[in-house]
Amino acid sequence: MLHDAKADGRKEGNEQDGAGRRREAVIPCGLYKQSLKGSVVIFDWFGKAKRREQAQEQALRLGEIGRGLPLLHGLTDDEWQRLAGLAVGFLHDKSLLPINGMLVEQEAALVALQAVLPVLNLGEEALAGWQEVILYPDAFVTRDLWFDYAGLAHEGEQVLIGQARQDGPLVLSLPAVADSPELDGWNVVIHEIAHKLDMLNGAPNGYPPLHKGMSREQWASDWGRAYDTFCRDLDTSPDGESEQWPWLDPYAGEHPAEFFAVLSEAFFETPHWLQCDLPELYRHLAAFYRQDPVKRLPEPGESLVPSATGEGAG
């Protein structure tokens, strides 16, 4: 197996899983303007103003958009407030750079809301150390240097829909971003943010910096054993998919870093399957992300029904 030491990317082939599921949201018009220097859009509602009143208005607008996303179903009012605040900060602190076109409010909101969900209880500092989010209108081609397990250097092109670069930006395909909020275990934004969190203590290897009280030895043992089992399952499968965990994307077998990122997707989108089949990894992810999605998301096959109080409306 090969691994790019500088960049982890979601390959184009996985984009088919989310085809045809784009959702349109009603977005207030007239909230952005075109930069005179190029195609970068500067949104008035997350621009330079730092007044408290404007920040509250921004958070309310993002909340209106986010409540239509299945991914965010079941959040409490307090969680909504904190998520929207983190999204406002993300749009203010990061540079969203669309390639070959303009970026509309809905696209910016979808990037921000999904990007901050994994750090809802970790804080914005977990996303520090990088500035740019490069957004392509479709899958994109990268040419990178990577090393195999024998230490030999290789250089080649890849067609990707997402990439988290250790040397800088987050790179995403906008159609893949739009397809990601469904509860199908596939989310390119969460996948790449998981890589960014994994990179906080060096090259991505599926071993992010753990919180106080979490056992490094237990993490390494449980994740290593599950990864080896999954890879053996793939190797003996006639169709290249896991027979033991059929809900788990085979891309997770590419490298321990991809195993962590793909399981992070499952944690936030199909947590019941993960908790049932890999309970020890679910517990590790719940401790790492400081969230418990099983408590707020419906089981597979159940409909998304808002609560009677309005809390958790999705």
Salt bridges, closest charged atoms under 4 A:
ASP8 OD2 - HIS3 ND1 3.78
ASP8 OD2 - HIS195 NE2 3.82
ASP44 OD1 - LYS33 NZ 3.95
GLU57 OE2 - ARG61 NH2 2.32
ASP78 OD2 - ARG82 NE 3.07
ASP93 OD1 - HIS92 ND1 3.19
ASP144 OD1 - ARG165 NH1 2.67
ASP148 OD2 - HIS154 NE2 2.85
GLU155 OE2 - ARG143 NE 3.52
ASP167 OD2 - LYS6 NZ 3.35
ASP167 OD1 - ARG165 NE 2.92
ASP179 OD1 - ARG22 NE 3.93
GLU182 OE2 - ARG23 NE 3.61
ASP184 OD2 - ARG21 NH2 2.36
ASP222 OD1 - ARG225 NH2 2.83
ASP222 OD2 - HIS284 NE2 2.79
ASP249 OD2 - ARG10 NH2 2.32
GLU254 OE1 - LYS11 NZ 3.73
GLU258 OE1 - HIS191 NE2 2.89
GLU258 OE1 - HIS195 NE2 3.14
GLU265 OE2 - ARG10 NH1 2.48
GLU265 OE2 - HIS191 ND1 2.71
ASP292 OD2 - LYS295 NZ 3.67
